[in-house]
Amino acid sequence: MSTLTESLRRLFLNGKVTTEKLEQMQMDGKITAEEFYYITKNSTTSELKIGKQENKM
């Protein structure tokens, strides 16, 4: 995977990037559907919620 994808994955897993942001990046053509899946694949629903809550603070 690209450096951008790896960076986004780390940020996502640490709650610094939301799924909404990743979806927008995919719609804008910055990442592919495959990259989106790679970034989000091992996260659980609770991790996604935690990331969203942290970003709102």
N, C-alpha and C positions, 0 to 999 in steps of 0.2 A: 504494500500500500504506500501511497505518497506520504510525504512529510506532513502535509496539511491534514490528511486523514488521521494519521497517528496522533497529531497534536489535538485535533478535535476529539478523538477518542479519550485521551487523557483528561481533557477539560470536561467532557461529558461525564465521565466516571467520577470526577471530583465535584460535580454539581455546578460547574461554571458555565456550561452551555446547555440549553434546554432542547427538548425534542422539537419544539416549535421553531427554534432558530435553525436546527438542522433541516427540518422540512422546508423552510424558506430557502436555505442554501441549495437544497436539491431542486426546488422549483426554479431557482435562478441559474441552474446549470453549473454551480460551483462544485458540487459533489454528485456522484451517481447514486442510483438506488442501491447498488451493491455496496458502495462506501457507507451509505446511510445504515444499511443493515449491519455492516462490520462494526461501526461505531456503537450501535445500540444493542447488539445481539445478546450480550451476556448480562444485561441489566435486568433487574426485577422491577415490578411495578412500584414497590416501595422505594427503590433507589430513584426512580423517575420522579416520584412525588417529593422526595427529599431535595433533589436537585432543583425542582421548581420552587419549593418553599425558600430555599437558601437564596435563590436569585431574586426573590421578592423583597428580601430584607434590605 
